[in-house]
Amino acid sequence: MILKNSKKNLSLILFSLEILLLSSCSLNYNSESSLSSQSPEFVFTNPKYTRINQGKLNLEITADTIEQYANEDAMYAKNISFTLYSESEEKSAEGKGTLLSADLEKGLYYLFDDIKVKSFEQNVSINASSLKWDDDSEQLTTDFQNPAKSKVYIISEKEPKIKIEGYGFSGSGYDNSYVFTGEVSGEITTKD
């Protein structure tokens, strides 16, 4: 599989989001549960979170808005972005999405619209319109409501160079494998 250490990186990103935001916040966008009609308890505008691990920069998260609602173990963010750093404090991955809805109790994270994730360590990029991460199953999947309509693009610039686009994407954090259950196309370029 192309995405080595994706389990480690994605788990770290999502765990860090959960830890940082459990104590602070949550925009209620298209979550599988019904939209909340109540007003947010807290609204954070232009927050920037920095995680330091053993004295070294580990993670940075920014967003335009993050909201937290009373009586919900969830957070919602608009225009969220993150940067993960290696032990030597070099960028290892970065990503962004227009909307994030996180069910912190169930460990489910939904990213919507203009999602871009890049692993510098693996030189791989993933672009999508919707993605869901499940902490329990360690599965990254496309549009959970209609996977046949949500295209995912995977690009690897290392040898062999790979460009794939397809529908019904599911990636495993356990064994770093992925599958497309719908139409898929692309190209693989080798030096030969």
C-alpha positions as CSV (number, residue, x, y, z in Angstrom):
1,M,0.0,0.0,0.0
2,I,1.1,3.5,-0.6
3,L,0.2,5.1,2.7
4,K,2.7,3.7,5.2
5,N,2.2,4.9,8.8
6,S,-1.2,6.3,7.8
7,K,-2.7,4.6,10.9
8,K,-0.2,6.2,13.1
9,N,-0.5,9.7,11.5
10,L,-4.3,9.7,11.2
11,S,-4.8,8.2,14.7
12,L,-2.4,10.9,16.1
13,I,-4.3,13.7,14.2
14,L,-7.7,12.5,15.4
15,F,-6.6,11.7,18.9
16,S,-5.0,15.1,19.2
17,L,-8.1,16.8,17.9
18,E,-10.1,14.9,20.4
19,I,-7.8,15.7,23.4
20,L,-7.5,19.4,22.4
21,L,-11.2,19.9,21.7
22,L,-12.7,17.8,24.5
23,S,-11.7,20.5,26.9
24,S,-12.6,23.4,24.6
25,C,-15.0,23.0,21.8
26,S,-17.6,22.1,18.8
27,L,-20.3,23.9,14.1
28,N,-23.1,21.4,13.8
29,Y,-22.9,20.4,10.1
30,N,-24.6,17.4,8.6
31,S,-23.7,15.0,11.3
32,E,-25.5,11.6,11.1
33,S,-27.5,12.6,14.2
34,S,-30.0,15.3,13.7
35,L,-28.9,18.9,13.5
36,S,-28.9,20.7,16.8
37,S,-31.4,23.5,17.1
38,Q,-29.9,24.9,20.2
39,S,-27.3,27.6,20.3
40,P,-23.7,26.8,21.0
41,E,-22.4,27.0,24.5
42,F,-19.0,28.1,23.3
43,V,-17.8,29.6,20.0
44,F,-14.1,30.0,19.3
45,T,-13.1,32.3,16.5
46,N,-9.8,31.8,14.7
47,P,-8.4,29.4,17.3
48,K,-4.9,27.9,17.0
49,Y,-4.0,24.8,19.0
50,T,-0.5,23.7,19.4
51,R,0.4,20.3,20.9
52,I,3.9,19.9,22.4
53,N,5.1,16.3,23.1
54,Q,8.2,15.8,25.2
55,G,9.2,19.5,24.6
56,K,8.8,19.2,20.8
57,L,6.2,20.7,18.5
58,N,3.9,17.8,17.5
59,L,0.7,19.2,16.1
60,E,-0.9,22.5,15.1
61,I,-4.6,22.9,14.4
62,T,-6.4,26.1,13.2
63,A,-9.9,26.8,12.2
64,D,-12.1,29.8,11.4
65,T,-14.7,28.7,13.9
66,I,-15.1,25.9,16.4
67,E,-18.3,25.4,18.4
68,Q,-19.2,23.4,21.5
69,Y,-22.8,22.6,22.4
70,A,-24.1,21.8,25.9
71,N,-25.1,18.2,26.5
72,E,-23.2,16.9,23.4
73,D,-19.9,15.1,23.3
74,A,-19.2,16.6,19.9
75,M,-17.3,19.4,18.2
76,Y,-17.9,21.2,14.9
77,A,-15.4,23.3,13.0
78,K,-15.4,25.4,9.9
79,N,-12.3,25.7,7.7
80,I,-10.1,23.5,9.8
81,S,-6.5,22.7,9.0
82,F,-3.7,20.8,10.7
83,T,0.0,20.2,10.5
84,L,1.7,17.1,12.0
85,Y,5.4,17.2,12.9
86,S,8.0,14.5,13.1
87,E,10.2,13.9,16.2
88,S,12.7,16.2,14.5
89,E,10.0,18.8,14.3
90,E,9.8,18.7,10.5
91,K,6.4,18.7,8.8
92,S,5.3,15.1,8.3
93,A,1.7,15.7,7.2
94,E,-0.8,18.4,6.7
95,G,-4.4,18.7,5.7
96,K,-7.6,20.7,5.6
97,G,-11.3,20.5,5.2
98,T,-14.1,23.0,5.0
99,L,-16.3,21.4,7.7
100,L,-15.6,18.9,10.5
101,S,-18.1,17.2,12.6
102,A,-16.8,15.0,15.4
103,D,-18.7,12.6,17.7
104,L,-16.1,12.3,20.4
105,E,-18.0,9.7,22.4
106,K,-18.2,7.3,19.4
107,G,-14.8,8.2,17.9
108,L,-16.4,9.2,14.6
109,Y,-15.0,12.1,12.6
110,Y,-16.6,13.5,9.4
111,L,-14.8,15.9,7.1
112,F,-16.7,17.7,4.3
113,D,-15.9,19.8,1.2
114,D,-12.5,20.5,-0.3
115,I,-10.5,17.9,1.8
116,K,-6.8,17.7,1.1
117,V,-4.4,15.6,3.1
118,K,-0.7,15.3,2.2
119,S,1.9,13.0,3.8
120,F,5.4,14.5,3.3
121,E,7.0,11.3,4.6
122,Q,5.2,9.1,2.0
123,N,4.9,11.8,-0.6
124,V,1.2,10.9,-1.0
125,S,-1.8,13.2,-1.3
126,I,-5.5,12.4,-0.9
127,N,-8.2,14.8,-2.1
128,A,-11.9,14.2,-1.5
129,S,-15.3,15.9,-0.9
130,S,-16.2,13.9,2.2
131,L,-14.3,11.4,4.5
132,K,-15.2,9.6,7.6
133,W,-12.8,8.2,10.2
134,D,-13.9,5.6,12.7
135,D,-11.5,5.2,15.7
136,D,-12.8,1.7,16.6
137,S,-12.5,0.1,13.2
138,E,-9.6,2.4,12.1
139,Q,-11.4,2.8,8.7
140,L,-11.2,5.9,6.5
141,T,-14.1,5.9,4.1
142,T,-15.7,8.3,1.6
143,D,-19.2,9.7,1.7
144,F,-20.9,7.5,4.3
145,Q,-24.4,8.5,3.0
146,N,-23.7,7.8,-0.7
147,P,-20.2,6.4,-1.4
148,A,-20.9,6.0,-5.1
149,K,-21.1,9.8,-5.6
150,S,-18.0,10.8,-3.6
151,K,-14.8,10.7,-5.7
152,V,-11.4,10.3,-4.0
153,Y,-8.1,11.2,-5.7
154,I,-4.8,9.6,-4.5
155,I,-1.5,10.8,-5.9
156,S,1.9,9.4,-5.1
157,E,5.0,11.1,-6.5
158,K,7.5,8.5,-5.4
159,E,8.3,5.5,-7.6
160,P,6.2,4.1,-9.0
161,K,4.2,7.3,-9.5
162,I,0.5,6.7,-9.0
163,K,-2.6,8.7,-9.8
164,I,-5.9,7.1,-9.0
165,E,-9.4,8.4,-8.8
166,G,-12.4,6.4,-7.8
167,Y,-15.6,6.0,-5.9
168,G,-16.4,4.0,-2.8
169,F,-13.0,4.4,-1.2
170,S,-12.2,2.6,2.1
171,G,-8.8,2.6,3.7
172,S,-7.7,0.4,6.6
173,G,-5.5,1.8,9.4
174,Y,-4.7,-1.7,10.5
175,D,-2.9,-2.9,7.4
176,N,-2.5,0.3,5.4
177,S,-4.5,-1.2,2.5
178,Y,-7.3,0.5,0.6
179,V,-10.0,-0.5,-1.8
180,F,-12.4,1.2,-4.2
181,T,-15.8,-0.4,-4.5
182,G,-17.0,1.7,-7.4
183,E,-15.6,2.9,-10.7
184,V,-11.9,3.6,-10.6
185,S,-9.3,4.9,-13.1
186,G,-5.7,6.1,-13.0
187,E,-2.2,5.5,-14.1
188,I,1.0,4.0,-12.7
189,T,4.3,5.3,-14.1
190,T,7.5,3.5,-13.7
191,K,11.1,4.3,-14.8
192,D,11.1,1.3,-17.1
